[in-house]
Amino acid sequence: MAEQSEHWAANSADYQRACLLGGAVGDALGAPVQFFSLDDIVQQYGERGVLDYMPAYGRKGAVTDDTQRLMFTTEGILRYRVASARGEQPDLRSFIHRADLRWLSTQTTTTTGQQRSFLLAERGLYSQRAARDSFLAVLSKSQQGGVTADNQYQFGAGLSRIAPLAVHFVSDTRKFWGEALRAEMFSLSADISALSDGHVNGRLTGGALGILLLGLLYGHPPEACLARIDEQLRPNKDSQALRRAIDHAVELANAQPNSASAAESLCGDSMALDVFSVALYSLLCAEDFASGLVLSVNHSGLSDSCGALAGQLLGAWRGLDDIPQHWLQDLEHKALLDCLAADFLKSPEDPLMKQRYGG
């Protein structure tokens, strides 16, 4: 484990980049089968299921709305950094909410009131990628930035906002892995998940994911991160369902590792818990990035979202070198994702950052 920590310290930027790119790779792997049952997957692709990119939305390596929204969230956080450097006192939740609304404007006739945006100039992001109508409706009705959604939805859609937040914290050299940062990450991750997922499961799952991603990006093993998650969840009386889901995923990883039937059993009726459970199971079982990612998409659940989340976790833990190069080469929007990841490492006072994110 010391070797892992030393390697992380020397290559932190690559792990941050791998987290964002890995999520997009997982999204692209799961996209062709996001509406398939496990039986459908086996019938079309054989007993081993999907092993490589298959065509979706007219090409191989296409991403879904999960990655589109991740990119807009990243832009929102970078805009927040530039605003903070100007001496303002911005609210990060509001910046992320407005980023969601900018993405919404690419999918509907909704206007954002913010015409200047780096990503709004990217016409490829206007392609509609099967976002749920109910989720679009929730965003369309949201008015005040940073406020918890008044609903009982637990889409899991809020989980796509968390990885850029984890990278934001880790790339800030003034912060370090400790109790205060974990509490801040948990609270903020829960809050930004709740911008669309008002159900307690959606909020708390976002908080747990924040701790897990943050810990992995700091070089801590999954088991240690899970212990820190439990510290945050245990005092909360509403956390029983999430804690049971985590325990079940861990038990399956120990008793039935790398099992499609085990992954299938984690797909229930709570989308946020299901996506998190499948991704966690895949992380704990993975011998390498590719095997973990394949495991995360071959089931009857939300294959794109599970793949995206598993890819973020696996990328954060295993690093950029473990992601198969052909998956990166064929990935839609790779250059744009690389640009966003690189901008986390730039000073917010850099003239290019001011030009790109200062509007």
C-alpha positions as CSV (number, residue, x, y, z in Angstrom):
1,M,0.0,0.0,0.0
2,A,3.0,2.3,0.6
3,E,4.0,1.7,-3.0
4,Q,0.6,2.7,-4.2
5,S,0.7,5.9,-2.1
6,E,4.2,6.8,-3.4
7,H,3.1,6.2,-7.0
8,W,0.0,8.3,-6.4
9,A,2.0,11.2,-5.0
10,A,4.2,11.2,-8.1
11,N,1.3,10.8,-10.6
12,S,-1.6,12.6,-9.0
13,A,-2.6,14.5,-12.1
14,D,-2.8,11.3,-14.1
15,Y,-5.2,9.7,-11.6
16,Q,-7.4,12.8,-11.7
17,R,-7.5,12.7,-15.5
18,A,-8.1,8.9,-15.3
19,C,-11.1,9.5,-13.1
20,L,-12.8,11.8,-15.6
21,L,-11.8,9.9,-18.7
22,G,-12.4,6.5,-17.2
23,G,-16.0,7.5,-16.4
24,A,-16.6,8.5,-20.0
25,V,-15.1,5.2,-21.2
26,G,-17.4,3.3,-19.0
27,D,-20.4,5.4,-20.2
28,A,-19.5,4.6,-23.8
29,L,-19.1,0.8,-23.1
30,G,-22.5,0.7,-21.4
31,A,-24.3,3.0,-23.8
32,P,-25.3,0.4,-26.4
33,V,-27.0,-1.8,-23.8
34,Q,-28.4,0.8,-21.4
35,F,-31.9,-0.4,-22.1
36,F,-31.1,-4.1,-22.4
37,S,-31.9,-6.9,-19.9
38,L,-29.1,-9.3,-19.1
39,D,-30.9,-11.9,-21.2
40,D,-31.0,-9.4,-24.1
41,I,-27.3,-8.8,-23.7
42,V,-26.4,-12.5,-23.7
43,Q,-28.6,-13.1,-26.7
44,Q,-27.0,-10.4,-28.8
45,Y,-23.4,-10.5,-27.6
46,G,-22.9,-14.0,-26.2
47,E,-22.4,-15.4,-22.7
48,R,-19.6,-13.0,-21.8
49,G,-21.7,-10.0,-22.8
50,V,-20.3,-6.7,-24.1
51,L,-16.5,-6.7,-24.1
52,D,-15.7,-3.7,-26.3
53,Y,-17.3,-0.6,-27.7
54,M,-20.3,-1.3,-29.8
55,P,-22.2,1.2,-32.0
56,A,-24.5,3.6,-30.3
57,Y,-25.8,6.9,-31.5
58,G,-24.2,6.3,-34.9
59,R,-20.7,5.5,-33.8
60,K,-18.5,3.4,-31.5
61,G,-17.3,5.2,-28.3
62,A,-20.3,7.4,-28.1
63,V,-21.2,8.8,-24.6
64,T,-24.6,9.5,-23.1
65,D,-26.1,12.3,-21.1
66,D,-24.1,11.2,-18.1
67,T,-20.8,12.3,-19.6
68,Q,-22.4,15.4,-21.2
69,R,-23.5,16.5,-17.7
70,L,-20.2,15.6,-16.1
71,M,-18.5,18.0,-18.6
72,F,-20.9,20.8,-17.8
73,T,-20.4,20.3,-14.1
74,T,-16.7,20.5,-14.6
75,E,-17.1,23.7,-16.5
76,G,-19.3,25.1,-13.6
77,I,-16.6,24.2,-11.0
78,L,-13.9,25.9,-13.1
79,R,-16.0,29.0,-13.5
80,Y,-16.4,29.0,-9.7
81,R,-12.6,28.9,-9.3
82,V,-12.1,31.8,-11.6
83,A,-14.9,33.8,-9.8
84,S,-13.2,33.0,-6.4
85,A,-9.9,34.2,-7.7
86,R,-11.5,37.5,-8.6
87,G,-12.2,38.1,-4.9
88,E,-15.9,37.2,-5.1
89,Q,-17.6,34.9,-2.6
90,P,-19.5,32.5,-5.0
91,D,-21.6,29.6,-3.9
92,L,-20.4,26.4,-5.5
93,R,-23.8,24.8,-5.4
94,S,-25.2,27.6,-7.5
95,F,-22.4,27.4,-10.0
96,I,-23.1,23.7,-10.5
97,H,-26.8,24.2,-10.7
98,R,-26.4,26.8,-13.4
99,A,-24.1,24.4,-15.2
100,D,-26.9,21.9,-15.2
101,L,-29.2,24.5,-16.8
102,R,-26.6,25.2,-19.5
103,W,-26.6,21.5,-20.3
104,L,-30.4,21.5,-20.3
105,S,-30.4,24.3,-22.9
106,T,-28.6,21.9,-25.3
107,Q,-31.3,19.4,-25.0
108,T,-34.5,21.5,-24.9
109,T,-35.7,25.0,-25.8
110,T,-34.9,26.2,-22.2
111,T,-32.6,29.3,-22.1
112,T,-29.9,29.7,-19.4
113,G,-29.6,33.5,-19.3
114,Q,-25.8,32.9,-19.7
115,Q,-24.9,33.1,-23.4
116,R,-21.1,33.0,-22.9
117,S,-19.9,29.5,-22.2
118,F,-17.0,27.4,-23.3
119,L,-19.1,24.3,-23.7
120,L,-22.1,25.9,-25.3
121,A,-19.9,26.5,-28.3
122,E,-19.4,22.8,-28.7
123,R,-22.1,21.7,-31.1
124,G,-21.5,18.0,-30.6
125,L,-22.8,18.4,-27.0
126,Y,-26.3,19.3,-28.4
127,S,-26.9,15.7,-29.4
128,Q,-29.7,14.2,-27.4
129,R,-28.5,11.0,-25.6
130,A,-31.6,9.5,-23.9
131,A,-31.9,11.7,-20.9
132,R,-35.0,10.8,-18.9
133,D,-38.0,13.1,-19.5
134,S,-38.7,13.1,-15.8
135,F,-35.1,14.3,-15.1
136,L,-35.4,17.0,-17.8
137,A,-38.7,18.1,-16.2
138,V,-37.0,18.4,-12.7
139,L,-34.3,20.7,-14.1
140,S,-36.8,22.7,-16.1
141,K,-38.7,23.5,-12.9
142,S,-35.7,24.4,-10.9
143,Q,-35.3,28.1,-10.4
144,Q,-33.1,29.0,-7.5
145,G,-29.5,27.8,-7.7
146,G,-28.2,25.4,-5.1
147,V,-31.6,24.5,-3.5
148,T,-32.6,20.8,-2.8
149,A,-35.1,19.5,-5.3
150,D,-38.6,19.3,-3.9
151,N,-39.3,15.7,-5.0
152,Q,-38.7,12.1,-3.9
153,Y,-36.8,11.1,-7.0
154,Q,-33.7,9.0,-6.7
155,F,-32.6,8.8,-10.3
156,G,-29.0,8.6,-9.6
157,A,-28.6,11.5,-12.1
158,G,-27.0,13.6,-9.4
159,L,-24.1,11.1,-9.1
160,S,-22.6,12.4,-12.4
161,R,-21.8,15.7,-10.6
162,I,-19.5,14.2,-8.0
163,A,-16.3,13.1,-9.8
164,P,-15.5,16.7,-11.0
165,L,-16.0,17.9,-7.4
166,A,-13.6,15.2,-6.1
167,V,-11.0,16.3,-8.7
168,H,-11.6,19.9,-7.7
169,F,-10.7,19.1,-4.1
170,V,-7.7,16.9,-4.8
171,S,-6.2,19.3,-7.3
172,D,-6.3,22.1,-4.6
173,T,-2.9,21.7,-3.0
174,R,-4.1,23.6,0.1
175,K,-6.4,20.7,1.0
176,F,-5.4,17.4,2.5
177,W,-7.2,14.1,3.4
178,G,-8.5,14.6,6.9
179,E,-11.7,14.6,8.9
180,A,-12.6,18.2,8.1
181,L,-12.2,17.6,4.3
182,R,-14.1,14.4,4.4
183,A,-17.0,16.1,6.2
184,E,-17.0,18.9,3.7
185,M,-16.9,16.5,0.7
186,F,-19.7,14.4,2.1
187,S,-21.9,17.4,2.8
188,L,-21.3,19.1,-0.5
189,S,-21.6,15.9,-2.6
190,A,-24.9,15.2,-0.9
191,D,-26.1,18.7,-1.6
192,I,-25.3,18.7,-5.3
193,S,-26.9,15.3,-5.7
194,A,-30.0,16.7,-4.1
195,L,-30.2,19.4,-6.8
196,S,-32.2,16.8,-8.8
197,D,-32.6,13.8,-6.4
198,G,-34.7,14.9,-3.5
199,H,-35.0,11.4,-1.9
200,V,-32.7,10.7,1.0
201,N,-31.2,7.8,-0.8
202,G,-30.1,10.0,-3.7
203,R,-28.6,12.6,-1.3
204,L,-26.7,10.2,0.9
205,T,-25.5,8.1,-2.0
206,G,-24.0,11.2,-3.5
207,G,-22.2,11.9,-0.2
208,A,-20.9,8.4,0.0
209,L,-19.6,8.5,-3.6
210,G,-17.9,11.8,-2.8
211,I,-15.9,10.2,0.0
212,L,-15.0,7.1,-2.0
213,L,-13.8,9.1,-5.0
214,L,-11.9,11.6,-2.9
215,G,-10.2,8.8,-0.9
216,L,-9.2,6.9,-4.0
217,L,-7.8,10.0,-5.6
218,Y,-5.7,10.6,-2.5
219,G,-4.3,7.1,-3.0
220,H,-6.2,5.3,-0.2
221,P,-7.5,1.7,-0.9
222,P,-11.2,1.1,-1.3
223,E,-11.6,-0.7,2.0
224,A,-10.2,2.3,3.9
225,C,-12.5,4.6,2.0
226,L,-15.5,2.5,2.9
227,A,-14.6,2.8,6.6
228,R,-14.6,6.6,6.3
229,I,-17.9,6.4,4.5
230,D,-19.4,4.5,7.4
231,E,-18.1,7.2,9.8
232,Q,-20.2,9.7,7.9
233,L,-23.3,7.5,7.5
234,R,-23.6,5.8,10.9
235,P,-24.9,8.9,12.8
236,N,-27.6,9.4,10.2
237,K,-30.8,7.5,11.0
238,D,-31.8,7.6,7.3
239,S,-28.7,5.8,6.1
240,Q,-29.8,2.2,6.8
241,A,-30.7,1.4,3.2
242,L,-27.4,2.7,1.8
243,R,-25.4,1.0,4.5
244,R,-27.1,-2.3,3.7
245,A,-26.5,-1.8,0.0
246,I,-22.8,-1.2,0.7
247,D,-22.5,-4.2,2.9
248,H,-24.2,-6.4,0.4
249,A,-21.9,-5.3,-2.4
250,V,-18.8,-6.0,-0.2
251,E,-20.2,-9.4,0.8
252,L,-20.8,-10.3,-2.9
253,A,-17.3,-9.2,-3.9
254,N,-15.9,-11.5,-1.3
255,A,-18.2,-14.5,-1.9
256,Q,-18.9,-14.2,-5.6
257,P,-16.2,-12.1,-7.3
258,N,-16.5,-11.3,-11.0
259,S,-20.0,-12.8,-11.3
260,A,-22.5,-11.4,-13.8
261,S,-25.3,-13.0,-11.7
262,A,-24.0,-11.2,-8.6
263,A,-24.0,-7.9,-10.4
264,E,-27.5,-8.6,-11.7
265,S,-28.7,-9.2,-8.2
266,L,-27.6,-5.7,-7.2
267,C,-30.1,-4.2,-9.7
268,G,-33.3,-3.3,-7.8
269,D,-35.7,-0.5,-7.8
270,S,-33.6,2.3,-6.3
271,M,-31.5,3.7,-9.2
272,A,-29.0,5.7,-7.1
273,L,-28.4,2.8,-4.7
274,D,-28.3,0.3,-7.6
275,V,-25.8,2.3,-9.7
276,F,-23.5,2.8,-6.7
277,S,-23.7,-0.8,-5.6
278,V,-22.9,-2.2,-9.0
279,A,-20.0,0.2,-9.4
280,L,-18.6,-0.6,-6.0
281,Y,-18.9,-4.3,-6.6
282,S,-17.0,-3.9,-9.9
283,L,-14.3,-1.8,-8.2
284,L,-13.8,-4.4,-5.4
285,C,-13.7,-7.3,-7.9
286,A,-11.5,-5.8,-10.6
287,E,-8.2,-7.4,-11.6
288,D,-7.7,-4.4,-13.9
289,F,-9.6,-1.5,-15.4
290,A,-11.0,-3.5,-18.3
291,S,-12.3,-6.5,-16.4
292,G,-14.0,-4.2,-13.8
293,L,-15.6,-2.1,-16.4
294,V,-16.9,-5.1,-18.4
295,L,-18.4,-6.4,-15.2
296,S,-20.1,-3.1,-14.5
297,V,-22.2,-2.9,-17.7
298,N,-23.4,-6.5,-18.3
299,H,-26.7,-6.6,-16.3
300,S,-30.3,-5.5,-16.5
301,G,-29.7,-2.2,-14.8
302,L,-28.5,1.2,-16.0
303,S,-25.5,0.0,-17.9
304,D,-24.4,3.5,-19.0
305,S,-24.6,5.0,-15.5
306,C,-23.0,2.0,-13.8
307,G,-20.2,1.9,-16.4
308,A,-19.6,5.7,-16.0
309,L,-19.4,5.4,-12.2
310,A,-17.3,2.3,-12.2
311,G,-15.0,3.9,-14.7
312,Q,-14.5,6.9,-12.5
313,L,-13.8,4.7,-9.5
314,L,-11.4,2.4,-11.4
315,G,-9.7,5.3,-13.0
316,A,-9.2,7.1,-9.7
317,W,-7.8,3.9,-8.1
318,R,-5.8,2.3,-11.0
319,G,-4.7,5.3,-13.0
320,L,-4.4,6.3,-16.6
321,D,-2.0,3.6,-17.7
322,D,-4.5,0.9,-16.8
323,I,-7.2,2.2,-19.3
324,P,-6.9,0.4,-22.6
325,Q,-5.5,2.8,-25.2
326,H,-8.0,1.8,-27.9
327,W,-10.9,2.8,-25.7
328,L,-9.3,6.2,-25.1
329,Q,-8.5,6.7,-28.8
330,D,-12.1,5.9,-29.9
331,L,-13.8,7.9,-27.1
332,E,-16.2,10.6,-28.2
333,H,-15.2,14.1,-26.8
334,K,-11.8,12.8,-25.6
335,A,-10.0,16.0,-26.6
336,L,-12.6,18.1,-24.7
337,L,-12.4,15.9,-21.6
338,D,-8.6,16.2,-21.7
339,C,-8.9,19.9,-21.9
340,L,-11.2,20.1,-18.9
341,A,-9.0,17.8,-16.8
342,A,-5.9,19.8,-17.7
343,D,-7.7,23.1,-16.6
344,F,-8.0,21.8,-13.1
345,L,-4.2,22.0,-12.9
346,K,-4.0,25.6,-14.1
347,S,-4.1,28.7,-11.9
348,P,-7.5,30.4,-12.0
349,E,-5.6,33.6,-12.6
350,D,-4.2,32.3,-15.9
351,P,-5.3,34.5,-18.7
352,L,-6.6,31.5,-20.7
353,M,-8.7,30.4,-17.7
354,K,-10.1,33.9,-17.3
355,Q,-11.0,33.9,-21.0
356,R,-12.5,30.4,-21.0
357,Y,-14.4,30.5,-17.7
358,G,-14.6,34.2,-16.7
359,G,-18.0,35.0,-18.4
